[in-house]
């Protein structure tokens, strides 16, 4: 499953820099997670880093985006391949 940020978010700004996939961004009222980029840190860490640092525990699993560990690993592989395909900035 991808993760999600609930409306209990206090916009403390600690989760966004922890996301290795850049899946977290500031929404209209609070931070949000792009499920297409969220791998629950599979491929990077043993546990989701945003969950580890969140002071209000507002980052549960997103029931609308159910994924197995294998699917998360595949998504990670695809995201990393896409990054490798991007030429460096001049």
N, C-alpha and C positions, 0 to 999 in steps of 0.2 A: 504494500500500500504506500502511496505517497502520504506525506504529512499535510496538515493544514493548521492554520493559526486561527484561533477563535476570537470573538469580540472581547474576550477578557484581556487581550494584549494591551500593554501599557506603553507601547512604542518606546521601549528602553534602548533600542538600537543594538542590543548585544547579539541577536541571532544572525542578522544579515552578513556580517563579516565572517561568521563561522561556517557558512555554507560553501562547501568546495565546488558546488555545481552552479553557483550564482542563481539559485532557484527562488531566493527570498528577495522581495522588493517591497517598498512602502506603497500601500494601497491608498485609497481615498481616506480611510479612517484609521487603519492599522496595517501592520505588515501582512503580506500574503505569500503563499508558496505556489509556484508554478508546478503543477503535477507532472508536466512533461519533462521537467528538469530534476525533480526530486527523486533521489534513489535511496532515501533514508540513510545516506552516507555509505551505502554498500559500494565497495570498490575503493573507498577512502579510509573509513574508520569502522570500528566494531559497533558503534552506537551512533545514532543521529546527534550531531554536535549541537544543533539548535535546541534540541530537547535538553541536552546537558547544561546549557547556559541559561535557559529561560527561568527567570526568577518567579514567575507566576504560573508555571505549568499550563500554558495555554496552547500547547502544540501536540494534539492527539493525532492518531491515524485518521486518514480521510476515508470514510466508508464508501465514497463515490469512486475511489480509485484503488481497487483491490488488486494487489500484485504480489506474486510469490518472490522469494529471494532470488530465484533464477531470472525472473523477469526484470527485477531491479538490477541485477548484474548485467543483463543484456542491455538495458537502458544506459547504464554507466558506460559500457563498451562503446555504444553508439555515440554518446555525448563526447567521449574522449576522441573517437575517430573524427568527429566533426571539428573539434578543436585543432587536431593535427592537420586537417585539410585547409585551415585558414592560414593564408600567408602572413608572415610577420609584418607589422606596420613599418612603414619607411621612415 
